[in-house]
Amino acid sequence: MRERIIYSGAHLRAIVWGEAPDRVIFTFDHWRPDRTGMAGRPGPAFLKRGLTHVQVTTAENDWFLNHDLPECLTAIERFARPFRVRLGLGFSMGGYGLLLASRVVAFDRALFVSPQTTFAPDLPRGCAIGDARFSYGRMDTHFAREAHGVIRDTPKAAGDVVILYDPELADDARHAEEVARLFLTPRLVGLRGAGHPVTAAFPSSHGFKLLTDALLSDPIRVDRITSAHRRWRQIRAREALAPDACDWVVGV
């Protein structure tokens, strides 16, 4: 499938697939322990549902906080303007990418899945500090801290925003709260015991379909996600099955 590049730098790249004229979805690279540069691929589920898909990728596990960021944000803001409906989806570190983009793109609906908001545990107090679970790659830490400070001081954004997280993970709860405070009417949805990211509780293909269906509903519909999560907990309690051994999501 032909791809278009709307931004390409040494650190960040924004790739477009599809040519739907009125609806666009932005997704963002996630943290990978084996990262070897940028990697992007189209989301067939999005294209089949009549969406143009923009994926923002990064060369490092740097939470997108690098010197390409201002130009990349300008490029995606300009690209998003003509679309009637703008959607965003971000997992973990990709959730921070979605938060960055939400400062320049007026998202109609945004779905955060266990979002991360910090790249290091030693950021200034007031941030979701203390989370050292994920190592970060090469970065200009001074620039990263300055950029992070600018982002978290921006005005609250509008739009239908849902933040999925596991409240049993204290770090994830702090990150979720940090994301929530930058939106006017966020919905925090806790999925206890689901892990990081919360989709770890669901068989991958079915879990992604649940998320896609939820985001494409207006407003974002979370009842099927929470219902599936309840069934998962019931099955685990009753049969002690591992999450990836279950196929119960079908038909939810």
DRENLUM-904366 format. One record per residue: residue in three letters; x, y, z of N, C-alpha, C, CB in turn; residue number from 1. Coordinates in steps of 0.2 Angstrom, whole numbers, plus 5000, padded with zeros to 4 digits. Glycine has a CB too. Layout:
BEGIN
   residuo     nX     nY     nZ    caX    caY    caZ     cX     cY     cZ    cbX    cbY    cbZ   num
       ala      X      Y      Z      X      Y      Z      X      Y      Z      X      Y      Z   NUM
...
***
This chain:
BEGIN
   residuo     nX     nY     nZ    caX    caY    caZ     cX     cY     cZ    cbX    cbY    cbZ   num
       met   5004   4994   5000   5000   5000   5000   5004   5006   5000   4995   5000   5006     1
       arg   5003   5011   4996   5007   5017   4995   5006   5021   5001   5004   5021   4989     2
       glu   5012   5024   5004   5012   5028   5010   5014   5035   5008   5017   5025   5015     3
       arg   5012   5040   5011   5014   5047   5010   5018   5049   5017   5008   5051   5009     4
       ile   5023   5053   5016   5027   5055   5022   5025   5063   5022   5034   5054   5021     5
       ile   5022   5065   5028   5020   5072   5029   5026   5075   5033   5013   5073   5032     6
       tyr   5030   5071   5037   5035   5074   5040   5041   5068   5041   5033   5077   5048     7
       ser   5047   5070   5040   5052   5066   5041   5059   5069   5043   5054   5062   5034     8
       gly   5061   5067   5049   5067   5070   5052   5071   5065   5054   5065   5075   5058     9
       ala   5077   5067   5058   5082   5062   5060   5078   5057   5066   5088   5065   5063    10
       his   5074   5060   5069   5071   5057   5075   5064   5055   5075   5072   5062   5081    11
       leu   5060   5059   5071   5052   5058   5070   5050   5057   5063   5048   5063   5074    12
       arg   5045   5053   5062   5042   5053   5055   5035   5052   5056   5045   5047   5051    13
       ala   5031   5055   5052   5024   5055   5052   5022   5052   5045   5020   5062   5053    14
       ile   5019   5046   5045   5017   5042   5039   5009   5042   5038   5020   5035   5039    15
       val   5007   5043   5032   5000   5043   5030   4998   5037   5026   4997   5049   5027    16
       trp   4993   5033   5027   4990   5028   5023   4983   5030   5022   4991   5021   5026    17
       gly   4980   5028   5016   4973   5029   5015   4971   5036   5012   4969   5027   5021    18
       glu   4966   5037   5009   4964   5043   5007   4956   5045   5008   4965   5044   4999    19
       ala   4954   5043   5014   4947   5045   5016   4947   5052   5017   4945   5041   5023    20
       pro   4942   5056   5014   4942   5063   5014   4940   5067   5020   4938   5065   5008    21
       asp   4936   5063   5025   4933   5067   5030   4935   5064   5037   4926   5067   5029    22
       arg   4938   5058   5038   4939   5056   5044   4947   5053   5045   4935   5050   5046    23
       val   4950   5055   5050   4957   5053   5051   4958   5051   5058   4962   5059   5049    24
       ile   4963   5046   5058   4965   5044   5065   4972   5044   5065   4963   5036   5066    25
       phe   4975   5047   5071   4982   5047   5072   4984   5042   5078   4984   5054   5075    26
       thr   4989   5038   5076   4992   5033   5081   4999   5035   5082   4991   5026   5079    27
       phe   5002   5032   5087   5009   5034   5089   5013   5028   5091   5008   5039   5095    28
       asp   5019   5028   5090   5024   5023   5091   5024   5021   5099   5031   5024   5089    29
       his   5024   5015   5101   5025   5013   5108   5032   5011   5110   5020   5007   5109    30
       trp   5033   5010   5116   5040   5009   5119   5041   5001   5117   5040   5009   5126    31
       arg   5047   5000   5115   5049   4993   5113   5056   4992   5116   5049   4993   5105    32
       pro   5057   4987   5119   5064   4985   5122   5069   4984   5117   5063   4979   5127    33
       asp   5067   4981   5111   5071   4979   5105   5071   4985   5100   5069   4973   5103    34
       arg   5070   4991   5101   5069   4996   5096   5076   4997   5092   5067   5003   5099    35
       thr   5075   4997   5086   5081   4998   5081   5079   5003   5076   5083   4991   5078    36
       gly   5076   5009   5078   5074   5014   5074   5067   5014   5073   5078   5013   5067    37
       met   5065   5018   5068   5058   5019   5066   5055   5013   5063   5057   5025   5062    38
       ala   5049   5012   5064   5045   5006   5061   5038   5008   5061   5046   4999   5065    39
       gly   5035   5008   5055   5028   5010   5054   5024   5005   5049   5028   5017   5051    40
       arg   5018   5004   5050   5014   5000   5046   5007   5002   5046   5015   4992   5048    41
       pro   5003   5002   5041   4996   5004   5041   4992   5000   5045   4994   5004   5034    42
       gly   4986   5003   5048   4981   4999   5052   4976   4997   5047   4979   5003   5057    43
       pro   4976   4991   5045   4970   4989   5040   4963   4990   5043   4971   4981   5038    44
       ala   4963   4989   5049   4956   4989   5052   4954   4997   5052   4956   4987   5060    45
       phe   4958   5001   5052   4956   5008   5051   4954   5010   5044   4962   5013   5053    46
       leu   4958   5007   5039   4957   5009   5032   4951   5006   5030   4963   5006   5028    47
       lys   4949   5000   5032   4943   4996   5031   4937   5000   5033   4943   4989   5033    48
       arg   4938   5004   5039   4932   5007   5042   4932   5014   5039   4933   5007   5049    49
       gly   4935   5016   5034   4934   5022   5030   4938   5028   5034   4927   5024   5030    50
       leu   4944   5026   5036   4948   5032   5039   4955   5032   5036   4950   5030   5047    51
       thr   4957   5039   5036   4964   5040   5034   4968   5039   5040   4965   5047   5031    52
       his   4974   5035   5040   4978   5033   5045   4985   5037   5045   4979   5026   5046    53
       val   4986   5041   5051   4993   5044   5051   4996   5041   5057   4992   5052   5052    54
       gln   5002   5038   5056   5006   5035   5062   5012   5039   5063   5008   5028   5060    55
       val   5013   5041   5069   5019   5045   5071   5024   5040   5074   5018   5051   5075    56
       thr   5030   5040   5071   5035   5035   5074   5041   5039   5076   5037   5030   5068    57
       thr   5045   5035   5081   5051   5039   5084   5057   5034   5083   5050   5041   5091    58
       ala   5063   5036   5082   5069   5032   5082   5071   5029   5088   5074   5036   5078    59
       glu   5069   5033   5094   5072   5031   5100   5066   5030   5105   5077   5036   5103    60
       asn   5067   5026   5111   5062   5026   5116   5063   5033   5120   5063   5020   5121    61
       asp   5060   5038   5117   5062   5045   5120   5055   5049   5121   5066   5049   5115    62
       trp   5050   5046   5121   5043   5049   5122   5042   5055   5117   5043   5051   5129    63
       phe   5045   5054   5111   5044   5059   5106   5047   5066   5108   5037   5060   5104    64
       leu   5051   5066   5113   5054   5073   5116   5060   5074   5113   5054   5073   5123    65
       asn   5061   5076   5107   5067   5077   5103   5066   5083   5099   5069   5071   5099    66
       his   5071   5086   5096   5071   5092   5092   5067   5092   5086   5078   5094   5091    67
       asp   5065   5086   5084   5060   5086   5078   5053   5088   5080   5060   5079   5075    68
       leu   5052   5088   5087   5045   5088   5089   5041   5095   5086   5045   5088   5096    69
       pro   5044   5101   5087   5040   5106   5085   5038   5106   5077   5044   5113   5086    70
       glu   5043   5104   5073   5041   5104   5066   5036   5098   5064   5047   5103   5062    71
       cys   5037   5092   5068   5032   5087   5067   5025   5089   5069   5034   5081   5071    72
       leu   5024   5092   5075   5018   5094   5077   5015   5099   5072   5018   5097   5084    73
       thr   5019   5104   5070   5016   5108   5065   5014   5105   5058   5022   5113   5062    74
       ala   5017   5100   5056   5015   5096   5050   5009   5092   5052   5021   5091   5048    75
       ile   5008   5089   5057   5002   5085   5058   4996   5090   5060   5003   5080   5064    76
       glu   4997   5095   5063   4992   5100   5064   4989   5103   5057   4994   5106   5068    77
       arg   4994   5104   5053   4992   5106   5046   4988   5101   5042   4998   5109   5042    78
       phe   4990   5095   5043   4987   5089   5039   4980   5088   5042   4991   5083   5040    79
       ala   4979   5089   5048   4973   5087   5051   4967   5092   5050   4973   5087   5059    80
       arg   4969   5098   5048   4964   5104   5047   4958   5102   5043   4967   5110   5044    81
       pro   4959   5099   5037   4953   5098   5032   4948   5093   5035   4956   5096   5026    82
       phe   4950   5089   5039   4946   5083   5041   4940   5085   5046   4950   5077   5044    83
       arg   4934   5082   5044   4928   5084   5048   4929   5080   5055   4922   5081   5044    84
       val   4931   5074   5055   4932   5070   5061   4939   5068   5062   4927   5064   5061    85
       arg   4942   5070   5068   4949   5068   5070   4949   5064   5076   4953   5075   5071    86
       leu   4952   5058   5076   4952   5053   5081   4960   5052   5083   4949   5047   5079    87
       gly   4961   5050   5089   4968   5048   5091   4968   5042   5096   4970   5054   5095    88
       leu   4973   5038   5095   4974   5032   5099   4981   5031   5101   4971   5026   5095    89
       gly   4982   5030   5107   4989   5029   5110   4990   5024   5115   4992   5036   5112    90
       phe   4995   5020   5115   4996   5015   5120   5003   5017   5123   4997   5008   5117    91
       ser   5003   5017   5130   5009   5018   5134   5013   5024   5132   5013   5011   5134    92
       met   5019   5023   5130   5023   5029   5127   5019   5032   5122   5030   5027   5125    93
       gly   5015   5028   5118   5011   5031   5112   5006   5036   5115   5008   5026   5108    94
       gly   5004   5035   5121   4999   5039   5124   5002   5046   5125   4996   5036   5131    95
       tyr   5008   5046   5127   5011   5053   5128   5012   5056   5121   5018   5052   5131    96
       gly   5013   5052   5116   5013   5055   5109   5006   5058   5107   5014   5050   5104    97
       leu   5001   5055   5109   4994   5057   5108   4993   5064   5112   4989   5052   5110    98
       leu   4995   5064   5118   4995   5070   5122   4998   5076   5119   4998   5068   5129    99
       leu   5004   5075   5117   5008   5080   5113   5004   5082   5107   5015   5077   5111   100
       ala   5001   5078   5103   4997   5080   5097   4991   5083   5099   4995   5074   5093   101
       ser   4988   5082   5105   4982   5085   5107   4983   5092   5109   4979   5081   5113   102
       arg   4989   5094   5109   4990   5102   5110   4989   5106   5104   4997   5103   5113   103
       val   4989   5102   5098   4989   5106   5092   4983   5104   5087   4995   5105   5088   104
       val   4981   5098   5089   4975   5095   5085   4969   5095   5089   4977   5088   5082   105
       ala   4964   5097   5087   4957   5097   5090   4954   5090   5089   4952   5103   5088   106
       phe   4956   5085   5093   4953   5079   5092   4946   5079   5095   4957   5074   5097   107
       asp   4941   5076   5090   4935   5075   5092   4934   5069   5097   4930   5073   5086   108
       arg   4938   5064   5096   4938   5058   5101   4945   5056   5102   4934   5052   5099   109
       ala   4947   5054   5108   4954   5052   5109   4954   5046   5114   4959   5058   5112   110
       leu   4957   5041   5113   4957   5035   5117   4964   5034   5120   4954   5029   5114   111
       phe   4966   5034   5126   4972   5033   5129   4972   5026   5132   4974   5039   5134   112
       val   4977   5022   5131   4977   5015   5134   4983   5015   5138   4977   5010   5128   113
       ser   4983   5015   5145   4988   5015   5149   4994   5020   5147   4991   5008   5150   114
       pro   4992   5026   5147   4997   5031   5144   5002   5032   5149   4993   5038   5143   115
       gln   5008   5034   5146   5014   5036   5150   5015   5043   5149   5020   5032   5148   116
       thr   5017   5047   5154   5018   5054   5153   5025   5057   5155   5013   5058   5158   117
       thr   5029   5052   5157   5036   5054   5159   5041   5049   5156   5037   5055   5166   118
       phe   5047   5052   5154   5052   5048   5152   5057   5046   5157   5055   5051   5146   119
       ala   5057   5049   5163   5062   5047   5168   5059   5049   5175   5068   5052   5167   120
       pro   5062   5045   5180   5059   5046   5186   5060   5053   5190   5060   5040   5191   121
       asp   5065   5057   5187   5067   5063   5191   5065   5069   5188   5075   5063   5191   122
       leu   5059   5069   5185   5056   5075   5183   5054   5080   5189   5050   5074   5178   123
       pro   5052   5086   5188   5050   5090   5193   5044   5088   5197   5049   5098   5191   124
       arg   5043   5089   5203   5037   5087   5207   5031   5090   5204   5038   5089   5214   125
       gly   5026   5087   5205   5020   5089   5201   5018   5084   5195   5020   5096   5199   126
       cys   5023   5081   5193   5023   5076   5187   5022   5069   5190   5029   5076   5182   127
       ala   5020   5065   5186   5019   5058   5188   5026   5055   5189   5015   5054   5183   128
       ile   5030   5057   5195   5037   5055   5195   5037   5048   5199   5041   5060   5200   129
       gly   5043   5045   5199   5044   5039   5202   5043   5032   5198   5040   5038   5208   130
       asp   5042   5033   5192   5041   5027   5188   5047   5026   5184   5035   5028   5183   131
       ala   5051   5021   5186   5057   5019   5182   5056   5012   5179   5063   5019   5187   132
       arg   5050   5010   5177   5049   5004   5174   5052   5003   5167   5042   5002   5174   133
       phe   5052   5009   5163   5054   5009   5156   5060   5013   5155   5048   5011   5152   134
       ser   5066   5010   5152   5072   5014   5151   5070   5018   5145   5078   5009   5149   135
       tyr   5074   5024   5144   5074   5028   5139   5080   5028   5134   5072   5035   5141   136
       gly   5079   5030   5128   5085   5030   5123   5089   5036   5124   5082   5028   5117   137
       arg   5093   5037   5119   5097   5043   5118   5092   5049   5117   5102   5043   5112   138
       met   5094   5054   5121   5090   5060   5121   5093   5066   5124   5083   5060   5124   139
       asp   5091   5072   5122   5094   5078   5125   5089   5079   5131   5094   5084   5120   140
       thr   5091   5077   5137   5087   5078   5143   5085   5085   5145   5090   5074   5148   141
       his   5089   5090   5143   5087   5096   5145   5081   5099   5140   5093   5101   5144   142
       phe   5082   5097   5134   5077   5099   5129   5070   5095   5131   5079   5097   5122   143
       ala   5071   5089   5133   5065   5084   5135   5062   5087   5141   5067   5077   5136   144
       arg   5065   5089   5146   5062   5092   5152   5059   5099   5150   5067   5093   5157   145
       glu   5062   5103   5146   5059   5109   5144   5053   5108   5140   5064   5114   5141   146
       ala   5053   5104   5136   5047   5102   5131   5041   5100   5136   5049   5098   5126   147
       his   5043   5095   5140   5038   5092   5144   5035   5097   5149   5041   5087   5149   148
       gly   5039   5102   5151   5036   5107   5155   5031   5112   5151   5041   5112   5158   149
       val   5033   5113   5145   5028   5117   5141   5022   5114   5140   5032   5119   5134   150
       ile   5022   5107   5138   5016   5103   5137   5011   5103   5143   5018   5096   5135   151
       arg   5014   5102   5149   5010   5101   5154   5007   5108   5157   5013   5098   5160   152
       asp   5009   5113   5154   5007   5120   5156   5002   5123   5151   5012   5125   5157   153
       thr   5000   5119   5146   4995   5121   5140   4988   5121   5143   4996   5117   5134   154
       pro   4984   5125   5140   4977   5124   5142   4973   5118   5141   4973   5130   5139   155
       lys   4968   5116   5145   4964   5110   5144   4961   5110   5137   4959   5110   5150   156
       ala   4961   5104   5134   4958   5103   5128   4951   5100   5128   4963   5099   5123   157
       ala   4947   5101   5123   4941   5099   5123   4941   5092   5120   4936   5104   5119   158
       gly   4935   5089   5118   4934   5083   5115   4932   5077   5119   4941   5081   5111   159
       asp   4930   5072   5116   4928   5066   5120   4934   5062   5122   4922   5062   5116   160
       val   4936   5062   5128   4943   5058   5130   4941   5053   5135   4948   5064   5133   161
       val   4944   5047   5133   4944   5041   5138   4951   5039   5139   4939   5035   5135   162
       ile   4952   5037   5146   4959   5035   5148   4958   5028   5151   4962   5040   5153   163
       leu   4960   5023   5148   4960   5016   5151   4966   5015   5155   4958   5011   5146   164
       tyr   4965   5012   5161   4972   5011   5165   4970   5006   5170   4974   5017   5168   165
       asp   4975   5003   5173   4974   4998   5179   4975   5002   5185   4979   4992   5178   166
       pro   4970   5003   5189   4971   5007   5195   4975   5003   5201   4965   5009   5198   167
       glu   4976   4996   5200   4981   4993   5204   4988   4994   5203   4979   4985   5204   168
       leu   4990   4997   5198   4997   4999   5196   4997   5007   5198   4998   4998   5189   169
       ala   5000   5008   5204   5001   5015   5206   5004   5020   5201   5005   5015   5213   170
       asp   5009   5018   5198   5012   5022   5193   5007   5024   5187   5018   5019   5190   171
       asp   5004   5019   5185   4999   5020   5179   4993   5024   5181   4996   5013   5177   172
       ala   4991   5024   5188   4986   5028   5190   4988   5035   5190   4984   5026   5197   173
       arg   4995   5037   5192   4997   5043   5192   4998   5046   5185   5004   5044   5196   174
       his   5000   5042   5180   5000   5044   5173   4993   5046   5171   5004   5039   5169   175
       ala   4989   5042   5172   4982   5043   5170   4979   5050   5173   4977   5037   5172   176
       glu   4980   5051   5179   4978   5057   5182   4982   5063   5179   4979   5057   5189   177
       glu   4988   5062   5177   4992   5068   5174   4989   5069   5167   4999   5066   5173   178
       val   4987   5064   5163   4984   5065   5157   4977   5068   5157   4983   5058   5153   179
       ala   4973   5066   5162   4966   5068   5163   4966   5076   5164   4963   5065   5169   180
       arg   4971   5078   5168   4971   5085   5170   4972   5090   5164   4976   5087   5175   181
       leu   4974   5088   5158   4975   5092   5153   4969   5092   5148   4981   5090   5149   182
       phe   4963   5089   5150   4957   5089   5146   4951   5092   5150   4956   5082   5143   183
       leu   4946   5094   5147   4941   5097   5150   4936   5092   5153   4937   5102   5145   184
       thr   4934   5087   5149   4930   5082   5152   4932   5075   5151   4923   5083   5149   185
       pro   4938   5073   5154   4940   5066   5153   4936   5061   5157   4948   5066   5155   186
       arg   4936   5055   5154   4933   5049   5158   4939   5044   5159   4928   5046   5153   187
       leu   4940   5044   5166   4945   5039   5168   4941   5032   5169   4948   5041   5175   188
       val   4944   5027   5166   4940   5020   5166   4946   5015   5169   4938   5018   5159   189
       gly   4945   5013   5175   4949   5009   5178   4947   5002   5177   4950   5010   5186   190
       leu   4952   4998   5175   4951   4990   5173   4956   4987   5178   4953   4989   5166   191
       arg   4954   4985   5184   4958   4982   5189   4961   4975   5187   4954   4981   5195   192
       gly   4967   4975   5188   4971   4969   5187   4973   4968   5179   4967   4963   5189   193
       ala   4971   4972   5175   4972   4971   5168   4979   4972   5166   4968   4976   5164   194
       gly   4984   4975   5170   4991   4975   5168   4992   4981   5164   4993   4969   5164   195
       his   4999   4981   5161   5001   4987   5157   5004   4984   5150   5007   4991   5161   196
       pro   5001   4987   5145   4995   4990   5145   4989   4986   5146   4994   4994   5138   197
       val   4983   4989   5147   4977   4985   5149   4975   4980   5144   4971   4990   5151   198
       thr   4977   4981   5138   4975   4976   5133   4978   4970   5134   4977   4979   5126   199
       ala   4983   4970   5139   4986   4963   5140   4981   4958   5143   4992   4964   5145   200
       ala   4976   4961   5145   4970   4956   5148   4966   4953   5143   4966   4960   5153   201
       phe   4967   4956   5137   4962   4953   5131   4967   4949   5126   4959   4959   5128   202
       pro   4964   4944   5123   4967   4941   5117   4968   4947   5112   4963   4935   5114   203
       ser   4974   4947   5109   4976   4953   5105   4971   4955   5100   4983   4952   5102   204
       ser   4969   4951   5096   4965   4953   5090   4958   4955   5092   4964   4947   5085   205
       his   4955   4952   5097   4948   4954   5100   4949   4960   5104   4945   4949   5104   206
       gly   4954   4961   5108   4955   4967   5111   4956   4973   5107   4961   4967   5116   207
       phe   4960   4973   5102   4960   4978   5097   4954   4980   5094   4966   4977   5092   208
       lys   4950   4975   5092   4943   4976   5089   4939   4980   5094   4940   4970   5087   209
       leu   4939   4978   5101   4935   4982   5106   4937   4989   5106   4936   4978   5112   210
       leu   4944   4990   5106   4946   4997   5106   4944   5001   5100   4954   4998   5107   211
       thr   4945   4998   5094   4943   5001   5088   4935   5003   5087   4945   4997   5082   212
       asp   4931   4998   5089   4924   4999   5089   4922   5005   5094   4920   4993   5091   213
       ala   4926   5005   5100   4924   5010   5105   4926   5017   5102   4928   5009   5111   214
       leu   4932   5018   5099   4934   5024   5097   4930   5027   5091   4941   5024   5095   215
       leu   4927   5022   5087   4923   5024   5081   4916   5025   5083   4923   5019   5076   216
       ser   4914   5024   5089   4907   5026   5092   4907   5033   5094   4905   5021   5097   217
       asp   4902   5037   5093   4902   5044   5095   4896   5045   5100   4901   5048   5089   218
       pro   4897   5046   5106   4903   5046   5110   4907   5040   5110   4903   5049   5117   219
       ile   4913   5040   5113   4917   5034   5114   4913   5029   5118   4924   5035   5117   220
       arg   4912   5023   5116   4908   5018   5120   4913   5013   5123   4903   5014   5115   221
       val   4912   5013   5130   4917   5009   5134   4913   5003   5137   4920   5013   5139   222
       asp   4907   5003   5136   4903   4997   5140   4905   4990   5138   4896   4998   5139   223
       arg   4907   4989   5131   4909   4983   5129   4916   4981   5132   4909   4982   5122   224
       ile   4920   4986   5133   4927   4985   5135   4926   4983   5143   4931   4991   5135   225
       thr   4922   4987   5147   4922   4985   5154   4918   4979   5155   4918   4991   5157   226
       ser   4913   4977   5150   4910   4971   5151   4915   4965   5150   4904   4970   5146   227
       ala   4919   4966   5144   4924   4961   5143   4929   4960   5149   4927   4962   5136   228
       his   4931   4965   5152   4935   4965   5157   4932   4961   5163   4937   4972   5159   229
       arg   4926   4963   5165   4922   4959   5170   4922   4952   5169   4915   4962   5171   230
       arg   4921   4950   5163   4921   4943   5161   4928   4939   5162   4918   4941   5154   231
       trp   4933   4943   5160   4940   4941   5161   4941   4940   5168   4945   4946   5158   232
       arg   4939   4944   5172   4941   4943   5179   4937   4938   5182   4939   4950   5183   233
       gln   4931   4937   5180   4927   4931   5183   4930   4924   5181   4920   4932   5180   234
       ile   4932   4924   5174   4935   4918   5172   4942   4916   5176   4936   4918   5164   235
       arg   4946   4922   5177   4952   4921   5180   4951   4918   5187   4956   4927   5180   236
       ala   4946   4921   5191   4944   4919   5197   4942   4912   5198   4939   4924   5200   237
       arg   4938   4910   5193   4934   4904   5193   4939   4898   5191   4928   4904   5189   238
       glu   4943   4899   5186   4947   4894   5182   4954   4895   5183   4944   4893   5175   239
       ala   4956   4901   5185   4963   4903   5185   4967   4902   5179   4967   4898   5190   240
       leu   4963   4905   5173   4966   4904   5167   4970   4910   5165   4960   4904   5161   241
       ala   4976   4910   5162   4980   4915   5159   4976   4919   5154   4986   4913   5156   242
       pro   4977   4926   5154   4973   4930   5150   4973   4928   5142   4975   4937   5150   243
       asp   4979   4926   5140   4980   4925   5133   4977   4918   5131   4987   4925   5131   244
       ala   4975   4914   5136   4972   4908   5135   4964   4908   5134   4974   4903   5140   245
       cys   4962   4914   5134   4954   4915   5134   4952   4917   5127   4952   4920   5139   246
       asp   4946   4914   5125   4944   4917   5119   4936   4920   5120   4944   4912   5113   247
       trp   4935   4922   5126   4929   4923   5128   4926   4930   5125   4928   4924   5135   248
       val   4931   4934   5123   4929   4941   5120   4924   4940   5114   4935   4945   5119   249
       val   4925   4935   5110   4920   4934   5105   4913   4935   5107   4922   4928   5101   250
       gly   4910   4939   5103   4902   4940   5104   4901   4945   5109   4900   4933   5106   251
       val   4906   4948   5113   4904   4953   5118   4901   4959   5115   4910   4954   5122   252
***
